[in-house]
Amino acid sequence: MNIDIFKEMEKGGFEQIIFNYDKTTGLKAIIAIHDTTLGPALGGCRMWPYETEDEALLDAMRLATGMTYKCAVSDSNFGGGKSVIIGDPNKDKSEALFRAFGRFVQTLGGRYYTGTDLGTTGKDFVYASRESDYLVGLPEEFGGSGNTALPTAYGVYKGIKAAAKAAFGCASLKGRKVAVQGVGKVGQALVDYLKEEDVQVVICDISEDNINKVKEKYPDVEVVDPEKIYDVECDIFSPCARGGIINDDTIPRLKCKIIAGSANNQLLEPKHGEMLHERGILYAPDYVINAGGLIQVADELEFKDAGKRSERVLMKTEAIYDILLKIFTRSKEENIPTSRVADRLAEERIEVIGKLKTNYVKR
């Protein structure tokens, strides 16, 4: 590896990076625990065919940092963590691989809870749960809270409406044009919400199966090549695939007034939030707008009353609308990027709660 790991950990404020290898299955996984001030680390497990180990490590670290901020802003009592499995999710999955991963999660003794993310499914973690007590978001029939894509999509939809309210003066999306980048688990559910409000939708995806599922349901949806989605003239650009897509190359191409989607780490670097602000493009910070899934699994861990879960999750997910309006208002009043406002809100909560925990309490 070409990365100075301890230097990167110091710079990013990381507590632990755990490298995991299982010789039986060939599992190669990285678990990044960023900050546990608010509670044990919580964050999904991504499976992706990374070209290099450095790329996998940096992705895990960026995602874990995002989870720290997401937990803080969404009023959850958890810290940030993330894991990545190096491999092709279409070719390399097996029961044994995920059971091996589960065993490594178990060794952390509850410092880290995980579940589905890009490239992984509930079924994968049913296997992992046979080896670990620290899995969340399992299918309901296996005792979990179910598909986290659904509350994530609903939160993104509510966040888009908040952004429309701030940018256009009206939360209604009727007649608006939205370009959705990626129509996987979350993207497809988001399209459902958008079409209910008579939105003109443009989509792209690297998976032909995902495209066909949307087109079968909504024949009028426009499809463009994944590389051309940045050039679509639209009201709202909604990134719902991988991160780092808002960067030096793509920002000059964007023809939208709002960026609001479910993808994690959409800004390649903090400076790109500044660039969007300078261009007058309203950015809904990703870890705020996509917190619906986190809200669901946090509820699963904090409350045993599953009968009231849907009501609690719905209430907290709907609050994303108000949180974003607060961020947009403060951004306008102080003339600073929305990404910086969101970071401050998260950091303020972590600092205050962290100071409270210096008081000794016998347990």
C-alpha positions, -999 to +999 in steps of 0.1 A: +000+000+000+012+035-008-008+052+019+007+063+052-021+048+073-013+063+107-008+097+091-042+095+074-058+083+107-043+112+126-055+137+099-090+122+098-094+116+135-098+078+133-098+054+162-093+021+144-087+005+110-090-032+110-078-054+081-094-088+078-084-118+057-098-153+057-078-179+039-107-203+035-129-179+015-104-154+003-123-127+021-105-093+021-123-067+042-115-034+059-134-021+088-129+016+096-141+030+130-140+068+129-154+082+161-173+066+190-180+097+211-217+094+208-218+056+210-207+024+192-199+028+155-227+021+131-223+018+093-230-005+064-208-029+046-201-022+009-188-049-016-171-035-046-144-047-071-118-020-060-089-017-084-064-013-055-063-018-018-055+019-014-088+027-031-107+004-008-091+018+023-098+054+013-134+046+005-139+029+039-124+059+057-144+085+037-176+065+043-169+060+080-163+098+085-196+104+068-213+081+092-200+100+122-215+132+109-247+114+098-253+099+132-247+133+149-270+153+126-298+127+127-299+128+166-287+092+169-266+079+198-240+062+176-206+069+161-193+064+126-179+033+111-179+015+077-167-017+062-158-027+026-153-061+011-130-062-019-148-083-046-173-084-073-208-086-058-221-104-089-195-131-088-177-134-055-205-138-029-210-170-009-225-180+024-190-188+038-176-154+027-202-135+047-200-159+077-163-152+077-170-115+077-195-119+105-169-136+126-145-107+122-173-082+132-180-104+163-144-100+174-150-062+180-175-070+207-201-044+199-178-015+190-192-017+155-226-026+141-231-032+103-256-041+077-263-037+040-248-011+017-239-008-020-233-043-034-247-062-004-282-075+005-303-086+035-296-123+025-259-117+028-262-106+063-286-134+073-255-155+067-232-131+086-257-131+115-250-168+121-216-157+133-222-123+148-246-105+172-239-071+157-258-071+125-287-047+117-312-042+090-319-079+085-351-089+067-381-087+090-387-124+088-353-129+104-359-105+132-345-073+117-361-040+107-362-048+070-351-030+039-333+002+047-335+015+012-372+024+017-367+050+045-336+062+028-355+069-004-383+086+016-359+108+034-343+118+001-377+126-014-385+148+016-351+164+013-357+172-023-389+189-014-371+210+013-345+220-013-372+229-038-388+251-011-355+269-005-346+273-041-379+278-058-401+290-030-424+260-032-420+224-020-442+210-048-422+190-074-450+188-100-437+196-134-401+196-123-373+177-140-351+154-119-321+135-132-315+104-110-280+089-112-283+053-103-316+034-099-306+006-076-324-002-043-328+035-033-330+050-067-359+029-078-379+037-047-371+074-051-384+073-087-417+059-073-421+089-051-412+113-079-436+098-103-464+101-078-459+138-079-458+140-117-421+147-120-403+144-153-376+118-146-343+111-164-323+081-152-290+063-158-274+032-144-245+009-152-270-021-147-293-028-176-315-048-153-320-018-131-329+004-161-354-022-174-371-025-140-378+013-140-388+014-177-412-015-173-430+005-146-426+039-161-423+038-199-421+076-202-389+078-181-359+091-202-327+070-201-293+085-208-258+071-208-242+072-173-214+096-184-240+120-199-261+124-168-240+154-158-250+173-189-288+169-186-305+202-182-328+197-152-341+214-120-326+187-097-297+164-100-300+134-077-269+113-072-279+078-060-249+057-069-213+060-059-195+090-042-170+115-054-190+124-084-191+161-076-156+172-086-135+195-107-146+177-139-183+174-133-192+207-116-187+228-148-210+204-167-239+206-143-271+223-155-292+222-124-303+244-095-303+217-068-282+186-060-300+162-037-295+125-037-288+093-016-251+087-026-226+089+002-196+113+000-208+130-031-182+158-028-148+145-038-132+172-016-145+199+007-136+226-018-163+212-041-190+223-016-175+258-019-176+256-057-213+247-057-220+276-034-202+300-056-221+287-087-255+291-069-263+254-069-281+244-037-265+213-023-284+190+002-255+175+023-255+138+016-252+125+051-282+146+061-306+138+033-298+101+031-301+094+069-334+075+066-317+040+066-295+049+095-326+061+114-343+028+109-313+006+121-306+030+150-342+025+161-338-013+158-308-011+183-323+015+207-359+003+210-372-032+215-408-022+206-409-033+170-446-026+168-441+012+170-409+012+149-425+023+116-441+053+134-409+063+150-388+059+118-414+078+098-414+107+123-376+110+124-372+106+087-397+133+080-376+156+102-349+156+075-371+182+058-368+206+087-331+199+093-323+207+057-344+239+058-324+250+089-291+243+070-303+261+039-314+292+060-281+293+079-261+289+047-280+319+031-277+341+062-240+335+067-232+331+030-213+298+036-217+265+018-244+241+031-218+214+034-199+235+060-231+244+079-240+206+082-205+198+094-207+225+121-240+212+133-226+177+136-194+188+153-213+210+178-234+180+189-204+157+192-184+183+212-213+190+236-222+153+242-185+144+245-181+169+273-211+155+291-195+121+291-166+134+312-189+133+342-186+100+360-217+079+361-218+045+378-234+018+357 
